[in-house]
Amino acid sequence: MLRVTTERLYYQDSYLTDFEGQVVDLAGDGRRVYLDRTAFYPASGGQPYDVGELSGVPVVEVVDEEDGRVAHVMALPLAQGPVKAKIDWARRYEHMQQHTGQHLLSAVLIELYGFETLSFHMGEDLSTIELGTKEIGEGQLAAAEARANEVARSGRVVSIGFADAEKVEGLRKQSQRTGTLRIVEIAGLDKSACGGTHVRSLAETLPIQIRKIEKVRGNVRLEFVCGGRASLRARQDFKLLQEMARQTATAIDKLPEHVGALKERLTDAEKERERLAQDLAQREGREAYAAVAVSADGLRRVLWGVEKITEIVRGKALAFAAAGEKALVMVMGKQPAGVLIACSQDAGIDAVAVLKQTLAEVGGRGGGAATLAQGSVPNEAAALVLARKLGLS
Ligand SMILES: [Zn+2]
């Protein structure tokens, strides 16, 4: 079958939503449809594909194929013959706003700072431009946003034309293509070779909002939103701020100051809690020493099991060992599996020597001194070997 290149109606008219065409080829059991002409935009050049319907059947994806044809991927199979097509306009118009806003922002960033756009991506919620610069300052971002909005308010026309790749001059970015180029021009500001869909007037991109910037591949990636999406985003931001203000019982304008103060209070409270927990651990260590019966060899020995050997647990063990004569405590931690030995100097035990000797047998790592040693062990059984050596099980 002769493969006819699809006529792309969106090249001439981005506002066309309803059209009629002929199914000229089918693939994938009728789910991949080729028309003689289409207004559906296929994913290309950073802009996502359109969705919509062909004779009432949902179009779920649109693909730009290498041979110049546009494939409509259908939810259900279609047959040969004429079709009535309808594009999901809300989605398409959103893309047109973001895409035209990108041309404008790219042009403004060149105009103001000479920052070139290396690539463009349009996402579900945000679009991004990768700029050929290592840095962009807060002031530069604000100025670029203000300038883009100012130019957009002038309502300049966005026009579409065609030119020979060999002859065209003044393009913002040199095109790799040959033959006839589709030229998208913002009067007096920008001229680009582009196959995407754009709005007629820059005013339709308003408002333009630059959001965060990120460093990627040594360049700056800038996030932005335009038109309806920007208004929606601003509304969402406001709702978030309102909710934060409500939860912290303050006014929106006072949030940064208020949250800063709350953070400071939290840090202080955490320090105080840590101090109190250590105090309590010390007391518990001493009380535990007093409560343990003296063994036949004169030692007061105890084995504690804990979830994790924390600083608090260490403090308690050290307090036990320092509480009086002939003290020995071993702690077993579950997650991660670990052991700790603390003893008084007169206990007659070299904590680190016993630990290392045991680890050499059962595996694990550790170190310390004669009265305090700590290590990791492979499992609970390994910890119990150490406990037996210390007369604890
Ligand atoms: Zn474009």
Residues whose N, C-alpha, C, O or C-beta is under 5 A from the ligand:
A	BS01	ZN	H99 C194 G196
